[in-house]
Amino acid sequence: MKSIVVFGSTGQLANELRDISKLKKKYHFHFISRNEVNFQSEVEIKNYFTNLLPKDTFGIINAVAYTAVDLAESEIVTAKSINTVAPGIISEKCNQHGIKFVHISTDFVFDGQKCTSYHETDTKNPLSVYGKTKSEGEDLVLQNDKNAIIIRTSWVYSKYGKNFLKTILRLASERQEISVVEDQIGSPTWANDLAQVSLEAIDSSQAGIFHFSNEGVASWYDFAYEIVSQAKKNCKVKPIPSVSYPTPARRPSFSVLNKTKIRNSFLFQNYHWKDRIPLVLSELN
């Protein structure tokens, strides 16, 4: 039986992949934590491939990322080592070993100035340290491994870890009113759907950049309103402009990802973001 190695073991994507692995007996899954491999260390990453990589490994999914968008503005070295340097090394080693590499990236590689959805070929112009380090990581992956797949995604949430949906549920339970930004537009993504697509990518002969999120468009206000409404919380959601909620990192005002390419390339059924919220709410209850 062939093995899939998942770099990262505690994040949303990794946890959803772990749940799927319990149902899919087609592969052996190996989840590698930061305690086992320091992804800020070139030596440790290379050592994993030399001495620890399962011999039957045919695919690697990189679910490790520095995702603290605002903190990255002051922790530039750490963000760069994890988001840029590590994917570069992993892609180089995957190419050398003939292993399929799937790397997860972000809508934050764009500046949000476009008024229509972003295609894979659109010019990147990240506004934040997080976006820049992820963009540079993409460049290294494509440079080092022509067979690699990069999946850009956005607004990921699940029952696991810290995310927008869980934060809104907590605030709606504590307060009678919450204020949420209404002028940042994108598309929410259930991490389980992202996990399923990542496995489709591992099995495919495709290469290059693909965009994936759930269907539909929303502002953070729209997303919050739907969460509160579906959870039947007695809390008012108030829309506010971004200027009323300043953050250290600049965010794209419009980062909807066009999914035509991935729909035409992979066999999966995508769903509207509103239809995935009930599944997570049922898991949390």
TACOR-V910764 format. One record per residue. PHI is phi in whole degrees, -180 to 180 (none if undefined). Layout:
PHI, PHI
//
This chain:
none, -76, -112, -114, -100, -111, -80, 110, -136, -116, -77, -62, -63, -61, -66, -68, -63, -64, -62, -65, -62, -74, -99, -94, -93, -71, -131, -89, -106, -124, -101, -104, -86, -71, -74, -86, -135, -80, -76, -95, -115, -59, -62, -69, -64, -66, -64, -60, -67, -77, -120, -119, -62, -57, -66, -96, -69, -118, -151, -128, -110, -93, -102, -91, -158, -91, -111, -78, -56, -75, -66, -61, -61, -110, -111, -64, -62, -65, -60, -68, -64, -84, -88, -114, -66, -59, -60, -63, -68, -61, -64, -62, -70, -62, -62, -65, -93, 69, -103, -69, -116, -116, -116, -95, -125, -144, -69, -73, -76, -104, -92, 79, -87, -79, -103, -124, -61, -82, -90, -61, -90, -67, -66, -84, -160, -64, -100, -124, -60, -56, -62, -66, -69, -69, -63, -66, -64, -56, -59, -68, -60, -67, -69, -90, -146, -69, -98, -72, -119, -110, -110, -85, -137, -154, 49, -77, -145, -171, -78, -97, 64, -100, -157, -61, -60, -68, -65, -64, -61, -65, -65, -68, -83, -98, -128, -91, -148, -130, -110, -136, -62, -109, -112, -119, -116, -161, -141, -65, -137, -75, -60, -66, -66, -62, -64, -62, -67, -61, -71, -59, -66, -58, -81, -92, -99, -74, -152, 104, -98, -134, -105, -145, -152, -71, -72, 95, -127, -155, -93, -60, -63, -58, -63, -64, -59, -68, -61, -63, -66, -70, -83, 58, -88, -87, -147, -86, -106, -107, -79, -136, -78, -60, -64, -84, -135, -68, -133, -59, -99, -78, -119, -65, -78, -143, -138, -69, -96, -78, -111, -58, -62, -72, -64, -84, -110, -124, -96, -155, -104, -94, -135, -68, -59, -65, -81, -97, -58, -58, -65, -72, -62, -68, -70, -83, -85
//
